[in-house]
Amino acid sequence: MLLPQEIIAKKRDGKVLKQDEIKFFVDGLVSNNFNDAQVGAMAMAIFQKGLVPQETVELTKAMMHSGEVLSWQHLDGPVIDKHSTGGVGDKVSFMLAAIVAACGGYVPMISGRGLGHTGGTADKLESIAGFNVQPNLSDFKRIVADLGVAIIAQTPDLAPADRRLYAIRDVTATVASIPLITASILSKKLAAGLDVLVMDIKMGNGAQMEDLSQAKALADSITSVSNGAGVNTQAIITDMNQVLGNTAGNALEMYETVKYLTGKLREPRLHQVVVTLAKAMLINSKLAKSDDEAQVKIDNALDSGKAAEIFAKMISALGGPTDLLEQPWRSMNKAEHIIEILSPCNGYIKAMQTRDIGFSVVGLGGGRISNDQKIDHSVGFDRILPIGTRVNRGDVIARVHASSLDSAELASKQYTDAVSFSDTPVDEAQIIY
């Protein structure tokens, strides 16, 4: 008979686990035969010693089959999804899913919660009063069929083994492991029954992968496992050396999403990432034959208002308001205190310690320090100026939204400490690597 401590010891010593040992661990995640301490120890052993490719494949498959696997035979178009490895201010999923649905794709997006310093798509949606991120699977499937898109949190039925492992990795400093990231992402995505997956691998000081070699290693791991499992998968490496868009924080990012979809504000770097990923999704799913055709379809989806309309219908279909686009703040909470963060000098914004800004949002209450923590959806930063902007001393470089004046002042100082300045112009940052 297998014992949890034997399997932990085997991986701790760098040995290769057999298929039945990996399955025993995954079954133990669901049945609680592995307690939290043992799961944390196993995650740390994998973090320290890694997995060989075959172990990663077996872990992914076992986690995928730990719950229900969806099938979409009745749909008349391709089933497509995108997944980001996470960053600060990354609200791409909302615009992207609506655009692709407006172009004829079906996007059953099962999203994650905040992990470490990175914000979670599901947490952002929960900023909206009434929105249900965990509908039953039949409602999820019906909304995808009707509207072309539903964005929900991981349900208890899909990859339940990952759900538990994910929560424990978040609080045991074992997030940035390529095999664990690969298995976590793909167990959910493969269980969702996809035809096509596009991965947004974030790279930089606000991402799990801080340099290009790490990002490429993760891209290789995910594409080889996913393509091997029969899902047409492409990875695109994008920048996370600064906050993406001009907001970081749950409700603030939903507000930026509304402004983007209604055409009131499309921050250029955010727009470039959205369009690049949308093109890949349309071309890989054969909804567009070329880059140019994909661009025309994307522009149409945005300019006609169709993407915005689909997003609004999805929000109300999942229990949210019917007027999010017209009155976003009617169904989201605003922070008690908003203070301006001023430039300490004349010059150009040279760099941002993006991870520190992400942790500042967590510190304000906008993320989790323990995995059962309640989130304050109203807090964060907005009006964030990008790298390369010329500023004068006293100019507003961002605003902090907080529940108390003390936490606002602390976050303001943390933000200023995370930004550096240059006397001379700064090259525009690369967005797509």
N, C-alpha and C positions, 0 to 999 in steps of 0.2 A: 504493500500500500504506500502511495506517495504521501509525503508530508510537506507542508508549506516551507518549513525551515530548511529541508534538504534542497528544495529547488532554489530558494534564496541563496543558500551557501554555494550551490553549483554555479550560479550566475555571478555571485560575488568573486568566485575564484577564476572567472573568465572562461568557463567551459560552455560548450554549445548545448542548448536545451533541445531535447527531442520534441516531436510534434505532440506526444501525449502529455509531456510535462507542461508545455505551453497551454494546451487545452485545459489541464488541471488548474493552472493559475487563472485562466479566464473564467472557467466555471466557478472558481473560488471567489472571484470578484462579484459575481452575481449572487451566489449562495451565501456570501459572508463567511465561507470557510477560511478565507484569508482575512484576518482582522485588519483594522486601519494601520496598525504598526507594521504588520507584515507586508501590506501593499506598499507602504512608504519605503520599507527596506528593499523590496523588489524593484521599485521604481528607481531607487538610488543605485542599486546594483547594475541595472540596465544603463542608467545614466553614466556610471563610471566605466563599465566594461563594454558597452555597446552590444549590438546583435549582428550576426552575420545575415546577409540578404535573405536566406531561406527562413531564418527565425523571424525576421520582420514580416515576411509573407504569411507564415503560419500564425503569428500574433494578429495580423490584420484580419485574416480569414476567420479565426476563432472569435474575435470581437465582433466582426460583421454578423456572424451567425449566432451571437449570444441573444438575439431578439428577432423580431420580424424583418423580413426582406421584402421591400415593395416591388410591385410590378405595375407597369403602365400600358399594357397592350391596347387599351381602348382609345388611346390618344392619337390624334391625326398629325402629330408633329414630333420633332425630336425632343427628348428630355435632357436638359442641359443644366449644369450648375457651375458656380465659381466658388472657390474657397480662398480666403486670405489667411496667411500665417499670423496676421495680427500686428497692429501697430497703434499709434496714438493719432486719434482723429480720423481713423479709417472707417468712413461711412459709405464706402463704394458699393457695397452689396445692394443697398436700397435703390439707388439710381439704376444700377446695372441690371438687376432682376426685372425692373419695370420696363426698361428699354428692350431687353431681349424678348420678354413676353409680348410687347407691342409689335415685335418683328416676326411673331409666329412660333416662338419657342415656348416650351413648358419648363418652368423653373421651380422644382420642389426643393426649396433651400432650407436645410436644417442647420441652424446656426449655433454658435457657442456662446458661452458667458464670458465675462472678463477673466483674463488669465494673467496673473502677475500685474505688470504695469499697463497691459493692453486692454482696451475697452472691448466689451462683448456686444455683438449684434443683437442678441436676445435681450440684454439689459437695456439697450437703447430703445427697442420697441416697447419695453415695459414702462418707459417714460410716459406713454400715451394712456390716458385713463381708459379702462375697460378692455384694452387690447389683451387677447388671450394668446400667449406664446406657446401654450401646450394644448391645442385642440385634440380631440381623438383622431385617430388615423383616417377614419372614413370622412370626417369633415375636411381634413387636410387634403385628401385626394380629390374630394368634390371641388374645393376652392381652386386647386391647381387646374383641374379640368375646365372649370367655368371661366377663370380669369387669366390662366396661363402662368400664375405665380402664387405661391404662398411662402412666406418666410416665418419659420417657427423655431422654437428651441428644441433641443433634443428631447424626444418623448421617452417615457419609460419603456416603450415597446421596441425602439430602434437602438441597437448597439448599447444595451444597458451596461455591459462590462466597461465600455469606454466612459460612460457617464460617471461611474464611481472612480475610475482611475484618474480621469481628468481633474476631478475635484481634489483628489489627494495630491496629484502632481503640483497643483497650483500653490499648495501650502507647504510643500516639502522641498522647494527649490530644485525640482527635477523637470521643469518645463522644456528646457532647451536641449532635448535629446532627439537626434534625427530619427532613430527607429521608433521612439514613442510618439513623436509628432506625426510621422508617416502613418503608423497604425491607428492613431486617434482620428486623424482626418479621414483616412480612407475607409475605416470601418463604418463611419456614419454615411459617407458619400456612396459607398458601394451598396449599403443597405437601402439607400434611397432609389436604387434601380435606374441609374443614369445611363444615357448613351454617350454623353460628352461631358468632360470636366476640364475647366480651365483653372489653373492654380496661380494665385498671385503670391509669389514668394517675396516677402518684404525683406529688405537688406539695409542695414545701417544702425546707428546708435539708438534707435527706438524700436528695433526689431529683435526677434529671437536670434536671427542670423546676422551677425554684425559685419561680416566681410563677404566678399564675392565668392571666395572658395567655399565657405560654409553654405551660402545660399545655393550655389551650384550643386553641392553634395546633397542638400535636401531636395532640390528640384529633380536630380537624377533618381534619388530614392523613391520619391512619390510617383514620378512618371513611369519608372520601370515596374513598380508593384501594380499600379493602376492599369497601365496598358496590358500588363500580363494577366490582369483579371478581366480583360475584355472591354474596358471603358477607354474610349479614345481621349487621351489626356495630354494637354500641353501645359507647360509651366512658363510663366513670364516673371522676371525678377524686376521689382520696382523699388523706388527709393523710400527709405524711412529714416533719413537723417534730419528730418524736421516734421512737425505736425502736418498731417495731410488735410488740406482745406484750411479754413480759418477758425475752426472750433475743435475743442476736445472736452468731452463730457456728454452725458447721455441725452438729455432733452435738447441741449444746444446743438448737438449733431443732427437730431431729428429736424430741428428748425432749419439748419443749413440744407438738409435734404429737400425740404419743402421749397426753399428758395431756389435750389438747383433745378428741381423738376418743373417749377412754374416759370423758370427763365429769369428770375429776379437777380440771381447771383450765381455765377459758375466760376469758382476759383480755378485759374488756369491749370495748375498742377493736378488738382483733383479731376478736372475734366479730361486731361490727357490720359490719366490712369483708367478712368471709366471707359473712354472711347477705345483705348488699346485692348482692354479686356473684352469689351463688347464685340469688337471686330473678330477677335480670336474665337469667341463663342459662336458667332454667326457663320464664320467660314468653316470651322471644324464640324459644325452640325449641318453644313450644306444649305443653310438658309440664305447664304450669299456666296457668290462664286469668286469674288475678288475683293480686294481691299476697298476699291472705289465703290463697288456696289454696297458693301457693308456700311461705308461712311454715309452714303445717301440714305440708307434705311435708318441708321441711327439718328441722323439729322431730322428725318421725317417724324420719327417716333417722338422726338423732343419738341420740334417746332409745331407739330399738329396738336400737341397737348395729350396725345394718346398715352404716352408713358406715365404722365402725371395722373391721368384719369384711372389707369389700371392700378397704380399705387394706392390712390384714394379708395378705390373699391376694395382692394385687399385689406386695407386698414379697417374699413367698416365691416367686411365679411368676417373678420376675426375679433369682432366685439368692440372695436374702436369707434370714434365719432365719424359722422358722415361729412364733416366740414373741416377736416384737418388742413387741407390746402388753403382754405379761405381764412380760418381762424386757428392757427396752430396752438396759440397759447391758451385757448379756451379749454383744452384738454391736457395741458402739460403744466407742471408747477414751475414758477420762476423762483430763483433764489432770493433770500431775504436781503442780501447785501451784494452789491455790484461795485467794485472799485477799479479804477483805471490804473494800469501799470505803465509807468513813464520811463522813457529812455534816459539812462544816466549820463549820456554823452552825445556829441555830434558824431556822425559817421555812418557806416553801413552795417547792417546786421550780417555778421560773418558766419556764425554757427549756432546750433541749438543742441543742448543735451536733451534729446527727445525723451529718453527713458525717464530722466528726472522729472520732466513735465508730466509724463504719464503717472508716475508715483505721486506727484503733487495732487493730481485729480483723485487718486485713491485716498490720499491723506485728507482731502476735503470731504470724503465720504462717498465719492463717486465710483468706488471699486471695492473689492473685498480684501481684508487682511486675513479673515478666517472664512472657511467655505460656507458657513451658514449665516453670513452677515447680510443685513438689509442695506440696500443702496439708497443714497440720496440722489435722485435722478436730476435734480435741479442744478447741481454744482459743476464747475469746470471753468474753462477759459473760452473767450471768443474774441473776435476782431484781432486775431493773431496775424502779425505781419510776417511775410516769408523772408528767408535768407536772401540777401542782396538788396533789400529795401534801404534807401537812404533816409536817415532820420536825424532830427535835431534834438538836442537835450530838452527833455520835457514833453516830447511827442508821445502819444499813446501807442505802445507796441503790442498791447493786448489788454483784455479786461478779465478780472477774476470774479466768478459768481460763487458765493459761499453762504453758509447758514449762520455764520457769526462773524463779527468784525475781526476778532482775533485770528480766526482761521483764514479770513481773506487777506489779512496783512502778512501772515506767515507764507501763504501761497504766493503772494505778490513778490516777496523777497526770494522765494525758491525759484520763481519764474525768471526774475532778473539775474539770479546767479547762474541759471541754465543757458542764458543767451550771452554770446560774446560779440564784440564790435570791432570794426576795422576802420582805419582812416581812409583807406583807398577802396575803390569799387571792387566788388566780389563777383567772381564768375557765377553765372546762373547754374544752379544745381542740375545734374542729370536726373531725369525722372524715370526713364525706362532703361534698364541695363541690358 
